[in-house]
Amino acid sequence: MIMHTVPTWQVTETDGLETSWIELGAAALHARGRVAAARPAPYWLTYELETGEGFVTRRMRVRAETADGVRELELRQDGGRWSVDGVERPDLAGALDCDLGLSPVTNTPPVLRHGLHRGPGERHFVMAWIRVPDLTVHPSRQTYTHLGLDGGRATVRYASGDFRSDLVLDRDGLVLDYPGLAGRIA
C-alpha cells in the first residue's frame, strides 16, 4: 500500500517555504518538491528524490534558480557507487542517503530504514550532503538517535559536527518540527 501526502514546511532558516508531494511505500519513498527561499539570497529549488528498497537513495535531481542563473544536479547511487552529474564520487562510498541542505524531507529515509520513529536506537551515517543553492555535494557524518515517543509522535535527535536538533516526527517518520530549521504548517 502506498500512502500519498503533501506536507508544507515553513523554513525559518531561509524565510521560505517547502512543499513536497510524497509517495511512501513499505520500503521506498518518492518525493517531488519545491522550495522558495529568501535568505541568504532569494532562490527557487525543485527536486525529485527516489529511493529503492530499504529507503536507500537511488537518485536525487535538483534544480536551483538564483539571480546568478540556473544550476542542475543529478546525484545517483547504484550498489554503493555514487556519481554526481555522471562523474564517479568515491569520497561518498559508504553513504546510503543523500541530504538536501535546509530541507526536512531527506531526514525521513534513514529514520524509516532503521525504525527510529518507532523505537530505541542510535545510528551513524555518511550522507551525500547537497549544499544549497550552489548544489555542491560533500560527504557528511550524521547521527540519528531515538529519544522517545509521545502519542503518535517521536522525537529523534539529529547531530552533525557540533550541530544538534531534536526532530519531532509523525507516525510515518515525516518531520513535523525541526527546531531552528523548519516546522510543518500543512
C-alpha positions in Angstrom: 0.0 0.0 0.0 1.3 3.4 -0.9 0.5 6.5 1.1 0.3 9.9 -0.6 0.9 13.1 1.4 1.7 16.7 0.6 3.4 18.3 3.6 4.4 22.0 3.6 7.0 23.4 5.9 7.8 27.0 6.8 11.6 27.0 6.6 12.7 29.6 9.2 16.4 29.3 8.3 15.7 30.7 4.8 12.5 32.7 5.5 11.0 30.3 2.9 8.5 27.5 2.2 8.9 23.9 1.0 6.1 21.7 -0.3 6.7 18.0 -1.1 4.5 15.6 -2.9 5.4 12.3 -1.3 4.6 8.7 -2.1 5.6 6.5 0.8 5.5 2.7 0.5 6.6 -0.1 2.9 10.2 0.1 1.9 10.6 3.0 -0.6 9.9 6.7 -0.9 9.4 9.0 -3.9 9.3 12.8 -3.3 8.9 15.8 -5.7 9.3 19.2 -4.0 9.5 22.9 -4.5 11.3 25.4 -2.3 11.1 29.2 -2.3 13.7 30.9 -0.1 14.5 34.5 0.7 17.8 34.1 2.7 20.8 34.3 2.4 19.7 35.5 -1.1 16.5 34.6 -2.9 16.4 31.2 -4.7 13.9 28.7 -6.0 14.6 25.0 -5.9 12.9 21.9 -7.3 13.9 18.4 -6.5 12.9 14.8 -7.1 14.1 12.1 -4.7 13.8 8.4 -5.5 14.7 5.7 -3.1 14.9 1.9 -3.6 14.3 -0.9 -1.2 15.2 -0.1 2.3 14.7 3.6 1.6 18.2 3.8 0.1 18.7 6.7 -2.2 18.8 5.8 -5.9 18.6 9.2 -7.4 18.2 12.9 -6.5 17.7 15.5 -9.1 17.8 19.2 -8.1 17.4 22.4 -10.0 18.2 25.8 -8.3 17.4 29.2 -9.7 19.2 32.3 -8.3 20.0 35.8 -9.5 23.2 34.3 -10.9 21.4 31.7 -13.1 20.3 28.1 -13.0 22.2 25.1 -11.7 21.2 21.5 -12.0 22.4 18.4 -10.2 21.9 14.7 -10.7 23.1 12.5 -7.9 22.9 8.7 -8.4 23.8 5.8 -6.2 24.0 2.2 -7.5 25.3 -0.6 -5.3 27.3 1.8 -3.2 28.8 3.7 -6.1 27.9 7.4 -6.3 28.0 9.7 -9.2 27.4 13.5 -9.4 26.4 14.6 -12.9 27.8 11.4 -14.3 31.2 11.7 -12.6 32.0 8.9 -10.1 32.5 10.1 -6.5 34.5 7.6 -4.4 34.5 10.1 -1.5 30.8 9.2 -0.9 31.4 5.5 -0.6 29.5 4.0 2.3 26.7 6.5 2.1 23.2 5.2 1.6 21.4 8.5 1.7 21.5 12.0 0.3 20.7 15.0 2.5 19.4 18.1 0.7 20.6 21.1 2.7 17.9 23.1 4.5 15.2 20.6 3.6 13.3 18.4 6.2 12.3 15.8 3.6 15.6 14.0 3.4 15.7 13.3 7.2 13.0 10.7 6.6 14.7 7.8 4.7 17.4 6.9 7.3 14.8 7.2 10.1 12.4 4.8 8.3 15.1 2.3 7.3 16.0 1.8 11.0 12.6 2.4 12.6 13.9 5.3 14.7 10.5 6.9 14.7 9.1 3.7 16.4 11.6 2.7 19.0 15.1 2.9 20.6 18.3 3.1 18.6 21.2 5.2 17.5 22.6 5.1 14.0 25.7 6.7 12.5 25.7 7.6 8.8 27.7 9.1 6.0 25.4 11.2 3.8 25.9 12.7 0.4 25.1 16.3 1.6 23.9 18.7 -1.1 24.6 22.3 -0.2 22.0 24.8 -1.4 21.7 26.8 -3.5 25.1 26.1 -5.2 24.3 22.3 -5.4 27.8 21.1 -4.4 27.9 17.6 -2.9 30.0 16.7 0.2 30.3 13.7 2.5 28.7 14.5 5.8 28.8 12.4 9.0 25.5 12.4 10.8 23.9 10.6 13.8 20.2 9.9 14.5 19.1 8.9 18.0 15.6 7.9 19.1 14.7 9.9 22.2 11.1 8.9 22.9 7.5 8.5 21.8 4.6 10.7 22.8 1.3 9.5 21.3 1.7 9.3 17.6 4.9 11.4 17.6 8.5 10.5 18.0 11.5 12.7 19.0 14.7 11.8 17.2 18.0 13.7 17.8 19.9 14.7 14.6 23.5 15.5 15.1 26.3 16.6 12.6 29.5 18.0 13.9 28.6 20.5 16.7 25.1 20.9 15.4 22.2 19.1 17.2 18.4 19.4 16.9 15.6 17.2 18.3 13.3 16.5 15.5 9.6 15.8 16.1 8.3 13.2 13.6 4.8 12.0 12.8 3.9 8.3 12.9 5.0 7.9 9.3 8.5 9.3 10.0 8.0 12.7 8.4 9.2 15.8 10.1 6.7 17.9 12.0 9.2 20.2 13.7 12.9 20.7 13.1 13.8 23.3 15.7 16.0 26.0 14.2 15.2 24.9 10.6 11.5 24.2 9.7 8.1 23.5 11.0 5.2 21.8 9.2 2.3 24.2 8.5 0.1 22.0 6.3 
